[in-house]
Amino acid sequence: MEALTLYELNGLVKQTLELTLDSEYWVQAEIAELRVNRHCYMELVEKDARGVGIVAKARAQVWANRWALIKPMFESTTGQALAAGMQVLVKVEVTFHELYGYSLNVTDLDPTYTLGDLARHRQEILRQLAEEGIETMNKELPLPRLLQRIAVISSASAAGYGDFCNQLHDNQRGLAFKTELFQAVMQGNEVETSVVAALNRIAEQQDEWDVVVIIRGGGATSDLQGFDSLLLAENVAQFPLPIITGIGHERDDTVIDLIAHTRVKTPTAAAEFLIHHQEEELDALEDLAGRLTDQVSQVLNDETTRLKMLANKIPLLFSTVKAREEVRLHRLSAALGNSSVQRLEQAKSGVEVMSKQLTLYTLAMMQNEQKRMELMESKLQNAHPDRILRLGFSITRVGGKALKSVDEVKDGDEIETTLASGTIKSTITWTKAN
């Protein structure tokens, strides 16, 4: 069997399509992405019955000559520009190119078709959030003055996450930031549950973070549908920390972009936002430090001047005080001379009186002490061991130590008993406690 080249196979597909299909078809689809560069390039999608998952996708283009007619006609009829998220009814030619593959040439568009499911879906979510009274809750949170502890929700492999970290940590002012990645799926059907789970993990340790950043980098507009979720929007709107979104699409706003505290275009822009915020705080602190330094310098200068003025006044004040005190001393000296003789006579009389009183007091004290000593001597004699022994008492010792309790001896111990008339040595044969 002879093999075909890829070019030959693609040519066969192209020929088969041209022979089999009609020249044009009216097709219902939703515009997932749209960009204009003289020609208009679109990505058309069809979603499943739930309006979430994409079941079909095709590239389409409106060449410049047709775009010049379709654009004004659509805008004059609908009152708005053709944009991503709109449901459209387009007339297309099916084309297949050996190099560029399958695409659709749009030749006409029915302007009576209104906003597509995507746009209506977003509007419905925003309406429900407004009814719940939570649409602006996250926007109303104050940004902390210091945004240094950043919880990042992204995919570890996303280029946007790497760009964000590089931009943030390599800033020119050398500002310090702490970042931690809370991994999540950032496109497809798992976006809702994955991002909500990441928010829940951050909420469990919210005191450790100043702000949350949700970033993903670029990609097709159709990949953003996971961020148009009521559950995710409710979590973002009511989250206790400010949330910054940098989803990575300049042309498209998702629901969480609209209800988050701050929306920036890209992950890099999110990093720049944080850096700029910290630079403003740093500039404010440096300005305060400068003004404080100036004020301290002014106070020091003022106090130095005041001290110099006081120092200049000291010699004059000293002379005045010295003269006043000399006059006072002269007066005191004169008064002292007049009263010295009188005071000496009074003191002499007082000494004589005190001398007599002291003699009488001393004699009385000596007599009292003599009586007290005699009484103490009598008590000591009555308490002397020899007298106590003569009264019939004895002292029992074991090992030279006076015995106070039967518990201090055991059978076989030798004891010594002292009486008034002599000493007895004994051996313990039994003991009995009272």
LOPA-980126 format. One record per residue (C-alpha): residue number from 1; residue in three letters; x, y, z. Coordinates in steps of 0.1 Angstrom, whole numbers, plus 2048, in hexadecimal, padded with zeros to 3 digits. Example, Ala and Ser with C-alpha at 12.3 -4.5 7.8 and 13.67 -1.06 7.14 Angstrom:
<nodes>
NODE, 1, ALA, 87B, 7D3, 84E
NODE, 2, SER, 889, 7F5, 847
</nodes>
This chain:
<nodes>
NODE, 1, MET, 800, 800, 800
NODE, 2, GLU, 80F, 821, 7F5
NODE, 3, ALA, 812, 83A, 811
NODE, 4, LEU, 806, 85E, 80E
NODE, 5, THR, 81A, 87D, 819
NODE, 6, LEU, 809, 893, 833
NODE, 7, TYR, 804, 8AE, 819
NODE, 8, GLU, 7F3, 895, 802
NODE, 9, LEU, 7DC, 889, 81E
NODE, 10, ASN, 7D3, 8AC, 828
NODE, 11, GLY, 7CC, 8B4, 804
NODE, 12, LEU, 7B5, 896, 802
NODE, 13, VAL, 7A2, 8A2, 820
NODE, 14, LYS, 79F, 8C4, 811
NODE, 15, GLN, 792, 8B6, 7F0
NODE, 16, THR, 779, 89F, 802
NODE, 17, LEU, 76B, 8BC, 816
NODE, 18, GLU, 767, 8D2, 7F8
NODE, 19, LEU, 755, 8B7, 7E5
NODE, 20, THR, 73F, 8AB, 802
NODE, 21, LEU, 735, 8CB, 815
NODE, 22, ASP, 71E, 8E7, 80A
NODE, 23, SER, 72F, 908, 803
NODE, 24, GLU, 721, 919, 822
NODE, 25, TYR, 70F, 911, 843
NODE, 26, TRP, 6FE, 925, 85E
NODE, 27, VAL, 70E, 91B, 880
NODE, 28, GLN, 704, 923, 8A4
NODE, 29, ALA, 722, 928, 8BA
NODE, 30, GLU, 730, 93D, 8D6
NODE, 31, ILE, 74E, 954, 8D1
NODE, 32, ALA, 768, 949, 8EA
NODE, 33, GLU, 784, 95F, 8DE
NODE, 34, LEU, 785, 97C, 8C5
NODE, 35, ARG, 7A1, 992, 8B9
NODE, 36, VAL, 7A3, 9AB, 89C
NODE, 37, ASN, 7C2, 9B3, 888
NODE, 38, ARG, 7B3, 9C0, 868
NODE, 39, HIS, 7A3, 99E, 865
NODE, 40, CYS, 78E, 990, 881
NODE, 41, TYR, 799, 96F, 891
NODE, 42, MET, 781, 95B, 8A7
NODE, 43, GLU, 780, 93B, 8BB
NODE, 44, LEU, 75D, 92C, 8BA
NODE, 45, VAL, 751, 913, 8D4
NODE, 46, GLU, 733, 8FF, 8DD
NODE, 47, LYS, 72C, 8F5, 901
NODE, 48, ASP, 71B, 8D8, 911
NODE, 49, ALA, 6F7, 8D8, 91E
NODE, 50, ARG, 703, 8E6, 940
NODE, 51, GLY, 714, 903, 92E
NODE, 52, VAL, 735, 8FC, 93E
NODE, 53, GLY, 74A, 8E2, 92A
NODE, 54, ILE, 754, 8E8, 906
NODE, 55, VAL, 74A, 8CD, 8EE
NODE, 56, ALA, 755, 8DD, 8CD
NODE, 57, LYS, 76E, 8F8, 8C2
NODE, 58, ALA, 779, 907, 8A1
NODE, 59, ARG, 78E, 923, 894
NODE, 60, ALA, 77C, 93D, 87F
NODE, 61, GLN, 786, 95C, 86C
NODE, 62, VAL, 774, 979, 85C
NODE, 63, TRP, 78A, 988, 841
NODE, 64, ALA, 78E, 9AD, 840
NODE, 65, ASN, 776, 9B4, 823
NODE, 66, ARG, 75A, 9A1, 835
NODE, 67, TRP, 763, 9AF, 857
NODE, 68, ALA, 75F, 9D2, 84A
NODE, 69, LEU, 73A, 9CA, 843
NODE, 70, ILE, 732, 9B2, 860
NODE, 71, LYS, 740, 9C8, 87C
NODE, 72, PRO, 72C, 9E8, 877
NODE, 73, MET, 70D, 9D4, 86F
NODE, 74, PHE, 70F, 9C0, 88F
NODE, 75, GLU, 717, 9DE, 8A5
NODE, 76, SER, 6FB, 9F4, 897
NODE, 77, THR, 6E2, 9D7, 89C
NODE, 78, THR, 6EC, 9CC, 8BF
NODE, 79, GLY, 6FA, 9EC, 8CD
NODE, 80, GLN, 71B, 9DB, 8D7
NODE, 81, ALA, 73B, 9CE, 8C8
NODE, 82, LEU, 73F, 9A9, 8C0
NODE, 83, ALA, 752, 99A, 8DC
NODE, 84, ALA, 75C, 97A, 8EE
NODE, 85, GLY, 73F, 96A, 901
NODE, 86, MET, 725, 971, 8E7
NODE, 87, GLN, 70F, 956, 8D7
NODE, 88, VAL, 70F, 95C, 8B2
NODE, 89, LEU, 6FF, 94E, 893
NODE, 90, VAL, 718, 94F, 877
NODE, 91, LYS, 719, 944, 852
NODE, 92, VAL, 73A, 932, 84C
NODE, 93, GLU, 74E, 921, 831
NODE, 94, VAL, 75F, 901, 83C
NODE, 95, THR, 784, 903, 831
NODE, 96, PHE, 7A1, 8EB, 835
NODE, 97, HIS, 7C5, 8F6, 82D
NODE, 98, GLU, 7E1, 8DD, 829
NODE, 99, LEU, 7F7, 8F1, 841
NODE, 100, TYR, 7DE, 903, 858
NODE, 101, GLY, 7C4, 8E9, 85B
NODE, 102, TYR, 79E, 8ED, 861
NODE, 103, SER, 78E, 90F, 866
NODE, 104, LEU, 76F, 922, 85D
NODE, 105, ASN, 76C, 941, 847
NODE, 106, VAL, 750, 957, 855
NODE, 107, THR, 73C, 967, 838
NODE, 108, ASP, 71E, 975, 84B
NODE, 109, LEU, 710, 979, 86E
NODE, 110, ASP, 6ED, 97C, 87C
NODE, 111, PRO, 6ED, 99B, 893
NODE, 112, THR, 6CC, 991, 8A3
NODE, 113, TYR, 6DD, 977, 8B7
NODE, 114, THR, 6E3, 985, 8DA
NODE, 115, LEU, 6FD, 980, 8F5
NODE, 116, GLY, 709, 95C, 8F8
NODE, 117, ASP, 706, 945, 914
NODE, 118, LEU, 728, 94F, 922
NODE, 119, ALA, 71F, 973, 926
NODE, 120, ARG, 6FC, 96C, 933
NODE, 121, HIS, 70C, 953, 94B
NODE, 122, ARG, 723, 96E, 959
NODE, 123, GLN, 707, 987, 95C
NODE, 124, GLU, 6F2, 96D, 96F
NODE, 125, ILE, 70E, 966, 987
NODE, 126, LEU, 713, 98B, 98E
NODE, 127, ARG, 6EE, 991, 992
NODE, 128, GLN, 6EC, 975, 9AC
NODE, 129, LEU, 70B, 982, 9BF
NODE, 130, ALA, 6FA, 9A4, 9C0
NODE, 131, GLU, 6DA, 995, 9CD
NODE, 132, GLU, 6EE, 983, 9E8
NODE, 133, GLY, 6FE, 9A4, 9F2
NODE, 134, ILE, 722, 997, 9ED
NODE, 135, GLU, 72C, 9A4, 9CB
NODE, 136, THR, 743, 9BF, 9D9
NODE, 137, MET, 74D, 9AF, 9FA
NODE, 138, ASN, 771, 9A7, 9F0
NODE, 139, LYS, 776, 9C9, 9DF
NODE, 140, GLU, 76C, 9DA, 9FF
NODE, 141, LEU, 788, 9C9, A13
NODE, 142, PRO, 7A4, 9E1, A1C
NODE, 143, LEU, 7C6, 9D8, A0D
NODE, 144, PRO, 7DF, 9D3, A2A
NODE, 145, ARG, 7FB, 9ED, A2A
NODE, 146, LEU, 814, 9D2, A28
NODE, 147, LEU, 80E, 9B8, A0C
NODE, 148, GLN, 82C, 9A1, A12
NODE, 149, ARG, 81B, 97F, A19
NODE, 150, ILE, 80C, 973, 9F8
NODE, 151, ALA, 7F7, 954, 9F4
NODE, 152, VAL, 7F8, 94A, 9CF
NODE, 153, ILE, 7DE, 935, 9BD
NODE, 154, SER, 7EB, 928, 99D
NODE, 155, SER, 7F9, 909, 98B
NODE, 156, ALA, 81D, 902, 993
NODE, 157, SER, 825, 8FC, 96F
NODE, 158, ALA, 814, 91C, 963
NODE, 159, ALA, 82C, 934, 952
NODE, 160, GLY, 818, 950, 962
NODE, 161, TYR, 821, 944, 985
NODE, 162, GLY, 846, 944, 97D
NODE, 163, ASP, 843, 967, 96E
NODE, 164, PHE, 831, 973, 98D
NODE, 165, CYS, 84B, 965, 9A5
NODE, 166, ASN, 869, 972, 991
NODE, 167, GLN, 85A, 995, 98E
NODE, 168, LEU, 850, 996, 9B2
NODE, 169, HIS, 870, 989, 9C3
NODE, 170, ASP, 889, 99A, 9AB
NODE, 171, ASN, 87B, 9BD, 9B0
NODE, 172, GLN, 893, 9DB, 9AD
NODE, 173, ARG, 88D, 9E8, 9D0
NODE, 174, GLY, 896, 9C6, 9E0
NODE, 175, LEU, 874, 9C4, 9F1
NODE, 176, ALA, 86E, 9A3, A04
NODE, 177, PHE, 850, 98E, 9FD
NODE, 178, LYS, 845, 96C, A0A
NODE, 179, THR, 831, 957, 9F1
NODE, 180, GLU, 822, 935, 9F3
NODE, 181, LEU, 812, 922, 9D6
NODE, 182, PHE, 7F0, 912, 9DC
NODE, 183, GLN, 7ED, 8FC, 9BD
NODE, 184, ALA, 7CD, 8FB, 9A9
NODE, 185, VAL, 7C1, 8F1, 986
NODE, 186, MET, 7BF, 911, 972
NODE, 187, GLN, 7AB, 906, 953
NODE, 188, GLY, 791, 8ED, 94A
NODE, 189, ASN, 774, 8DE, 95E
NODE, 190, GLU, 787, 8DB, 97F
NODE, 191, VAL, 78F, 900, 983
NODE, 192, GLU, 771, 906, 99A
NODE, 193, THR, 777, 8EB, 9B3
NODE, 194, SER, 79D, 8EE, 9B2
NODE, 195, VAL, 79E, 914, 9B8
NODE, 196, VAL, 783, 912, 9D3
NODE, 197, ALA, 798, 8F7, 9E5
NODE, 198, ALA, 7B7, 90D, 9E3
NODE, 199, LEU, 7A3, 92A, 9F2
NODE, 200, ASN, 797, 914, A0E
NODE, 201, ARG, 7BB, 909, A16
NODE, 202, ILE, 7C5, 92E, A18
NODE, 203, ALA, 7A7, 937, A2E
NODE, 204, GLU, 7B3, 91D, A47
NODE, 205, GLN, 7D3, 931, A4D
NODE, 206, GLN, 7C6, 954, A43
NODE, 207, ASP, 7DA, 965, A5F
NODE, 208, GLU, 7FA, 95B, A4D
NODE, 209, TRP, 7F2, 96E, A2D
NODE, 210, ASP, 7EB, 992, A23
NODE, 211, VAL, 7DC, 98D, A00
NODE, 212, VAL, 7D3, 971, 9E7
NODE, 213, VAL, 7DE, 972, 9C3
NODE, 214, ILE, 7CD, 95C, 9A8
NODE, 215, ILE, 7E2, 95A, 989
NODE, 216, ARG, 7E3, 943, 96A
NODE, 217, GLY, 7F5, 953, 94D
NODE, 218, GLY, 7E8, 953, 929
NODE, 219, GLY, 7D3, 93B, 915
NODE, 220, ALA, 7B4, 939, 900
NODE, 221, THR, 796, 94D, 90C
NODE, 222, SER, 781, 92D, 90C
NODE, 223, ASP, 798, 920, 928
NODE, 224, LEU, 78B, 93B, 93F
NODE, 225, GLN, 768, 92D, 943
NODE, 226, GLY, 771, 91C, 964
NODE, 227, PHE, 775, 93E, 973
NODE, 228, ASP, 751, 947, 96B
NODE, 229, SER, 743, 932, 987
NODE, 230, LEU, 729, 93C, 9A1
NODE, 231, LEU, 739, 927, 9BC
NODE, 232, LEU, 75C, 935, 9B5
NODE, 233, ALA, 74E, 958, 9B3
NODE, 234, GLU, 73D, 954, 9D5
NODE, 235, ASN, 75D, 948, 9E5
NODE, 236, VAL, 771, 965, 9D6
NODE, 237, ALA, 757, 97F, 9DF
NODE, 238, GLN, 756, 974, A04
NODE, 239, PHE, 77A, 96B, A09
NODE, 240, PRO, 789, 97C, A28
NODE, 241, LEU, 7A9, 988, A17
NODE, 242, PRO, 7AB, 99F, 9F8
NODE, 243, ILE, 7AF, 98B, 9D8
NODE, 244, ILE, 7C3, 997, 9BA
NODE, 245, THR, 7BC, 986, 998
NODE, 246, GLY, 7D5, 985, 97C
NODE, 247, ILE, 7C4, 96B, 965
NODE, 248, GLY, 7D9, 975, 948
NODE, 249, HIS, 7C0, 983, 92F
NODE, 250, GLU, 7C1, 9A8, 927
NODE, 251, ARG, 7A1, 9A7, 912
NODE, 252, ASP, 78B, 991, 928
NODE, 253, ASP, 77C, 995, 94B
NODE, 254, THR, 771, 976, 95D
NODE, 255, VAL, 757, 977, 979
NODE, 256, ILE, 772, 975, 994
NODE, 257, ASP, 785, 991, 983
NODE, 258, LEU, 765, 9A6, 988
NODE, 259, ILE, 75F, 99E, 9AC
NODE, 260, ALA, 783, 99B, 9B9
NODE, 261, HIS, 794, 9B7, 9CD
NODE, 262, THR, 7AB, 9C0, 9B0
NODE, 263, ARG, 7AD, 9B4, 98D
NODE, 264, VAL, 7CE, 9B7, 979
NODE, 265, LYS, 7D5, 9AB, 956
NODE, 266, THR, 7F1, 992, 95B
NODE, 267, PRO, 805, 980, 976
NODE, 268, THR, 821, 998, 970
NODE, 269, ALA, 809, 9B5, 975
NODE, 270, ALA, 7FE, 9A5, 996
NODE, 271, ALA, 823, 9A5, 9A2
NODE, 272, GLU, 827, 9C9, 996
NODE, 273, PHE, 808, 9D3, 9AA
NODE, 274, LEU, 816, 9C3, 9CA
NODE, 275, ILE, 838, 9D3, 9C4
NODE, 276, HIS, 829, 9F5, 9BE
NODE, 277, HIS, 813, 9F3, 9DD
NODE, 278, GLN, 832, 9EA, 9F2
NODE, 279, GLU, 847, A05, 9E1
NODE, 280, GLU, 82C, A1F, 9EB
NODE, 281, GLU, 82D, A13, A0F
NODE, 282, LEU, 853, A14, A0F
NODE, 283, ASP, 853, A37, A00
NODE, 284, ALA, 83B, A42, A1A
NODE, 285, LEU, 850, A33, A36
NODE, 286, GLU, 870, A43, A28
NODE, 287, ASP, 85D, A65, A25
NODE, 288, LEU, 852, A61, A4A
NODE, 289, ALA, 876, A58, A54
NODE, 290, GLY, 883, A77, A41
NODE, 291, ARG, 86A, A8E, A51
NODE, 292, LEU, 871, A7F, A73
NODE, 293, THR, 896, A84, A6F
NODE, 294, ASP, 890, AA8, A64
NODE, 295, GLN, 87A, AAE, A82
NODE, 296, VAL, 892, A9F, A9B
NODE, 297, SER, 8AE, AB4, A8C
NODE, 298, GLN, 899, AD3, A90
NODE, 299, VAL, 891, ACA, AB4
NODE, 300, LEU, 8B6, AC4, ABB
NODE, 301, ASN, 8C0, AE5, AAB
NODE, 302, ASP, 8A5, AF7, ABF
NODE, 303, GLU, 8AF, AE7, AE0
NODE, 304, THR, 8D4, AEE, AD9
NODE, 305, THR, 8CC, B13, AD3
NODE, 306, ARG, 8B7, B13, AF3
NODE, 307, LEU, 8D4, B03, B07
NODE, 308, LYS, 8EC, B1D, AFA
NODE, 309, MET, 8D5, B39, B05
NODE, 310, LEU, 8D2, B29, B27
NODE, 311, ALA, 8F7, B24, B2A
NODE, 312, ASN, 8FD, B49, B22
NODE, 313, LYS, 8E5, B52, B3E
NODE, 314, ILE, 8F6, B3C, B58
NODE, 315, PRO, 913, B54, B62
NODE, 316, LEU, 8FA, B71, B67
NODE, 317, LEU, 8E3, B5B, B7B
NODE, 318, PHE, 900, B4E, B90
NODE, 319, SER, 90C, B71, B98
NODE, 320, THR, 8E8, B7B, BA3
NODE, 321, VAL, 8E3, B5C, BB8
NODE, 322, LYS, 906, B60, BC7
NODE, 323, ALA, 900, B84, BD2
NODE, 324, ARG, 8DE, B7B, BE0
NODE, 325, GLU, 8EC, B5E, BF4
NODE, 326, GLU, 909, B72, C01
NODE, 327, VAL, 8F1, B8B, C10
NODE, 328, ARG, 8DC, B6F, C1F
NODE, 329, LEU, 8FC, B5F, C2E
NODE, 330, HIS, 906, B81, C3E
NODE, 331, ARG, 8E4, B83, C4E
NODE, 332, LEU, 8E5, B60, C5B
NODE, 333, SER, 908, B65, C69
NODE, 334, ALA, 8FD, B84, C7C
NODE, 335, ALA, 8DF, B72, C89
NODE, 336, LEU, 8F4, B54, C93
NODE, 337, GLY, 90C, B6A, CA6
NODE, 338, ASN, 8F0, B79, CBB
NODE, 339, SER, 8E0, B58, CC3
NODE, 340, SER, 8FF, B42, CC9
NODE, 341, VAL, 905, B4D, CED
NODE, 342, GLN, 8E0, B49, CF6
NODE, 343, ARG, 8DE, B26, CE6
NODE, 344, LEU, 8FE, B1B, CF7
NODE, 345, GLU, 8F0, B24, D19
NODE, 346, GLN, 8D0, B12, D12
NODE, 347, ALA, 8E3, AF4, D06
NODE, 348, LYS, 8F9, AF3, D25
NODE, 349, SER, 8DB, AF3, D3C
NODE, 350, GLY, 8CB, AD8, D27
NODE, 351, VAL, 8EB, AC2, D2A
NODE, 352, GLU, 8EC, AC6, D50
NODE, 353, VAL, 8C7, ABB, D53
NODE, 354, MET, 8CD, A9E, D3C
NODE, 355, SER, 8EC, A93, D4F
NODE, 356, LYS, 8D9, A91, D6F
NODE, 357, GLN, 8BC, A7E, D5F
NODE, 358, LEU, 8D5, A66, D4E
NODE, 359, THR, 8E6, A5E, D70
NODE, 360, LEU, 8C5, A55, D80
NODE, 361, TYR, 8BA, A40, D62
NODE, 362, THR, 8DB, A2D, D61
NODE, 363, LEU, 8D9, A24, D86
NODE, 364, ALA, 8B5, A17, D82
NODE, 365, MET, 8BF, A03, D63
NODE, 366, MET, 8DD, 9F3, D76
NODE, 367, GLN, 8C6, 9E8, D93
NODE, 368, ASN, 8AD, 9D9, D7B
NODE, 369, GLU, 8C8, 9C6, D68
NODE, 370, GLN, 8D7, 9B9, D89
NODE, 371, LYS, 8B5, 9AA, D94
NODE, 372, ARG, 8B0, 99B, D71
NODE, 373, MET, 8D2, 98A, D72
NODE, 374, GLU, 8CC, 97B, D95
NODE, 375, LEU, 8AA, 96D, D89
NODE, 376, MET, 8BA, 95D, D6A
NODE, 377, GLU, 8D6, 94E, D7F
NODE, 378, SER, 8BC, 93E, D96
NODE, 379, LYS, 8AA, 92F, D78
NODE, 380, LEU, 8CB, 922, D69
NODE, 381, GLN, 8D4, 910, D8A
NODE, 382, ASN, 8B1, 900, D8C
NODE, 383, ALA, 8B5, 8F4, D68
NODE, 384, HIS, 8D8, 8E6, D6D
NODE, 385, PRO, 8DA, 8C0, D63
NODE, 386, ASP, 8EA, 8B6, D84
NODE, 387, ARG, 8CD, 8C4, D97
NODE, 388, ILE, 8B4, 8B3, D80
NODE, 389, LEU, 8C6, 892, D84
NODE, 390, ARG, 8C6, 896, DAA
NODE, 391, LEU, 8A0, 899, DA8
NODE, 392, GLY, 89F, 875, D9B
NODE, 393, PHE, 8A1, 87A, D76
NODE, 394, SER, 8BA, 869, D5F
NODE, 395, ILE, 8C9, 86E, D3C
NODE, 396, THR, 8CB, 850, D23
NODE, 397, ARG, 8E3, 852, D06
NODE, 398, VAL, 8EA, 83C, CE9
NODE, 399, GLY, 90A, 842, CD6
NODE, 400, GLY, 910, 861, CEB
NODE, 401, LYS, 8EF, 871, CE0
NODE, 402, ALA, 8D2, 877, CF8
NODE, 403, LEU, 8B6, 85E, CF1
NODE, 404, LYS, 894, 86F, CEA
NODE, 405, SER, 87F, 852, CDC
NODE, 406, VAL, 87E, 82C, CDE
NODE, 407, ASP, 87F, 82D, CB8
NODE, 408, GLU, 8A3, 838, CB9
NODE, 409, VAL, 8B0, 816, CC7
NODE, 410, LYS, 8AB, 7F1, CBF
NODE, 411, ASP, 8B2, 7D0, CD1
NODE, 412, GLY, 8D6, 7CB, CD9
NODE, 413, ASP, 8E0, 7F0, CD9
NODE, 414, GLU, 8F5, 7FB, CF7
NODE, 415, ILE, 8E8, 819, D0A
NODE, 416, GLU, 8F7, 82E, D26
NODE, 417, THR, 8E2, 83C, D42
NODE, 418, THR, 8EF, 85A, D57
NODE, 419, LEU, 8E1, 85E, D7B
NODE, 420, ALA, 8EB, 877, D96
NODE, 421, SER, 900, 85C, DA7
NODE, 422, GLY, 910, 84C, D88
NODE, 423, THR, 90D, 83C, D66
NODE, 424, ILE, 8FD, 81B, D5B
NODE, 425, LYS, 903, 808, D3A
NODE, 426, SER, 8E7, 7F1, D2D
NODE, 427, THR, 8DF, 7DC, D0F
NODE, 428, ILE, 8BC, 7DF, CFE
NODE, 429, THR, 8A8, 7BF, CFF
NODE, 430, TRP, 886, 7CD, CF6
NODE, 431, THR, 874, 7EE, CF0
NODE, 432, LYS, 850, 7FA, CF3
NODE, 433, ALA, 842, 81A, CE6
NODE, 434, ASN, 826, 82D, CF9
</nodes>
